[in-house]
Amino acid sequence: MRRARITFEGAYHHVMNRGVKKEPIFYDNRAKAKFVSELRSSADKFGITIYAYCILDNHYHIVLKNTKNNLSGFMKELNGNYGIYYRKRNGGLGYVFQSRFKSTLIEDDSYLLVSMIYTLLNSVRAGKTFDPFQYKWSSIGEYYSSEESTITDKDFVEKIFSTKENMKRMLLEWLNRDIEVRISRAGTYMGSEEFLNESVKKYERRVDSKEHPNMRIKNVKQMEIKELLGKFEEKYNVKLKELKFNRKRDKQIRDKLIVFLKEEGNLTYKAINELPMFNNLQYMTISTIYLRYRHLHPSN
């Protein structure tokens, strides 16, 4: 279930995304190398600190620090640039990634360490190798090496693990364990409730200093709304004007549209409710529809 993303300057995150319909979009070394290149350039451009990454055939994991509060811009650039490359190479239309990226907020160094271990073990979990140090498309080869031009902040990572032997020991210990991710109304996180509450306060101060989310719809140009609805019609091959959302057969499209507007358009429930086509629904009904859909279709 996708929820709001709480972030702020200096926040740690574990982010991931996968190919649409779980298709292998990083299907060969050339494609993976391109993504690594885009990861490096996007991180440099937006001032994001990378600690660990792993690229598999149909998804990726990245552990990072939102150093300059540009996480959304960084992820948009990373996924967008790779998407352009993928379509140029393979042709076709539509989305390359199945949705906006997933993000888990991380409390401190101890949780950060576990998140990195989990990320580096993904090659083993996916059956690519028995030894994570032998997998080429993760950051594991950057640590404790003589390589200077690295994507990751290797000095920071090495300091957390202390020694390579300690890293190996933790990789072995966590081989068959899952990390504990908590779910809240404010999003997914690793840490204490006190940390989450403080993070929400930081996030709300950041939002209030710019614009309250519930006012967002008033500042969206009608052309932007039209373009958003046009993308939805193209994606699902429908004509919204021909639909009647009170008919049972059209309610599935209505539900998909609510999810699309929230996730692709980044609109709040209230903002969606203010659109003419949803005036007959209550604000809380829209919220319920979205949460129910995501519960039933977590990976769509």
N, C-alpha and C positions, 0 to 999 in steps of 0.2 A: 504494500500500500504506500503510495507516494504522499508525502506530507510537506509542510512548509520547510524551507531551508533557513535555518538560523545560522548566520555567520557575522563576522565582524573582523576588524583589522587584527591580525595576529592569531586568528583561530586556526586550529589544526583540523583537517578533514581527511576522511577516507572516501574517495569518489570512485565511481565505476559507471560504465555504460556498456551496452552490448548491441550487436547488430539487430536490425529489424527482423522480427520473426526468428531470432536467434541464429540468423544466417552467418556463415564464416566470412566476415568482411576483412579480416587480417589473414588471408588464406595462404600466403607464401612469404618468404623472407623479404622480398622486395616491398610488399605491402607493410609488413611490420617495421622495416627500416624507415619507410616514409612516415609512419606514425611517430616513431622515435624522433625523427627530425622535426616534425611539427610540435611535438611535446617540448623539445628544447627551445625552439624559437618562440612559441607561445608563452612559455614560462619566463623567458627573458623579457619579452615585450610587456607582460603584465605584472612583472615583479613577484611571481609565485615561486616559493621555495619548495623544491621537490625532495622528498626523503626516500621514497621507494616507488617502484612501478613494476607491473608485470603485464605483458601483452600476450593473450592467447588467440585462438583462431576466431572466436566470435565475441570476445569482450576484453576489457582491460580493467585494471585496478591501479589507482594512484594514491599515495599518501603524501599530503602536502601541507603547507602553511599558507594561509591567505594573507601574505605579508603586507600587501598594500591595498587590501580590501577590493581586489579586482577579480574575485573568484568567478563570477558569472561571465564577465568579459573573456576571461581566460578559457573557460570551458566552451563558450560559444565559438571562439576562434579555433580552438583545437579540433572540436568536432566538425565545425563548418569547413575548415580547410581540408581535413582528411576526407570529408564527404565529397567535396569537389574532385579531389584526386581519384576517389573510388569510382565516381560516375564517369569521369573522363576515360578511365582505364577499362571499365566494364560496361559502360552504357546504361541504359535504363533511366527511369524516372522515379521520383518519390524519395522517401526518407532512407538514409543509410543506417542511422541509429534508431532504435525502437522508441525512444522517448528522450525527454530531458535526462540529464545525468542524475544518478542517485548519490546522495551525500550523507555521511555520518560524521557528526561533530565529535571531536576527541578532546578529553579533558587535559591531560598532561603527559609528561614523558613516559610514565609507566604504561598508560593506555596506548600511547603512540608506539612504543616498542612492540607491543602485542599486535597492533594493527600492521606494522611493517612485517613482522614474522608471518602473519596470515597472508599478506600480499605476496611475499617471496615464495611461499609454499604453494601458490596456486598452480604452478607448473607441475608439481607432483600430484596435487589433487586432480588435475585434469588428465593425468596419465601421460604427460609429455616426457617425463624423466623420473628416475628414482632418486636423483641427486639434484637439488635445486641449483647447486653451483655449476652444473653442466648446462643449464638452460640459458641460451643466448639472449632471449628477449625479456629479460628482467634486469633490474638494477643491481643484482647481487654481485656481478663481476666488478662493479665500481669500487666496492668497499675493500679496504686493506690491500689496495693495489697501488702501483706506481703511476697510474693514469691520473693526469692533472685536469684534463678537459672533460669533466663529468657533468651529467645532467643533475645529479643529486648533490645535496650538501653532505658530501661523504664524511667530512670532519665531524659534523654534528652527529651523524649516525654512528660513526665509530666510537665517539665519546659515550653515547648512550649504551652501546653494547659492551664497551670496555675492550674486549678482545675478540678476535675472529673465532677462537675456541668457544667463547661464551655464546656467540651467535649460532655456531653449529649446535651447541647443546640445546639452545632454545628451539631451534628448528626441529630437532628430533623430538623434544618434549611436546611440541604443538602439532605434530604431524597428523594426529587423529582427533584433535580438539577443535572446537569452534569458538570464535570470539563471542563475547556476550554483548549484544547490541540491544539497548533499551529503546522502547517506542513511547513517544509522548505526543501530545497535541502540537508541540513545538517542533517535532521531527525526531529522527533517530539520533542516538548519541551513545558514546561510551564514557561512563563516568558516574559521578554522584548526582543526586537531585539538586544539591546546593549549586553545583557547577552549572546544571541546566538552567536553574532560575537566574543565576547571574548572567549567563549567556543571553537569555531572553531579554533581560534588561538592557544589555549592551546593544543588542539587535534593534530593540524598539527605539532606543535613543538615536541610533543611526538612521532609522526610517523616519522618525519624527523630525529630524534635522533637514530632511529633504522633502518628503511628502507622505501624508498618511495613506496607507494602502487602499482604504475605502474610498479615497477621492480619485483613485487612478483612472476610473472610467471617464470622469469628467474631463480629463486631459488627453484622452485618446482620440485622435482624429477619426472622423467617420470613414475616411479612406482606409485607415489602418484596420478598422473593424471589418470593412468590406473585403480587404485582402485576406484577413484571417478566415472569414467565412468562405471565401473563394478557395482557399487552400483545403479547407475541410471538405467542400463539395468535390474537389478534384481527388482527394485522397480516398473518399468513400463512394465516388461516382454517384452522387445524389444531387437533387435540386431542392434546396431548402424551401423554396416558395411552394413547391408541390406537396410538401409534407404537412400533416396535421398531427401535432404531438399528442392530441387526446385519443388518437386511434392506437390500438394495441400494437399493430404492426410497425408503427412509426416511433414507438417509445424507445426502442433500442437505439435508433439513430439519435434521438434526443439525448439519451444517456451518454453516448459517445461524443456528442457535441459539447456537453457540459465538461467532460473530461478534457477534451481537446482545447476548449477555451481556457480552462484553468492551467493546463500544463504547457501548451504551446503559446497561448496568449498571455500567460502569467496574470490572469484576471482573478480577482477575489470573488467569493460567492456573491457578495452584494453587487459587485460590478456586473456579474453575469445576470443577476436578477433584474437589473435595470435595463437590460436589452429587451426590446418589444416582444420578441418571441417567447420570453420567459416571464412576462408580467403576470400570468395566471398562476404562477407557482410561488409558494412562500420561500423566503430566504433559507429557512432551515431545511425545506424540502430539497433544495438544490444541493445543500451540503450532504444530506442523507443519500441522495442519488449518487453523488461522486464517491463517497466512502464505500457504499455498497458495491458499486461497479469495480472499484479498485480491489475490494476484498474478493470478488468473484473472478476478476481478470488481472491478477497482480503483475503479469509480464507482458500484457498487450500495450 
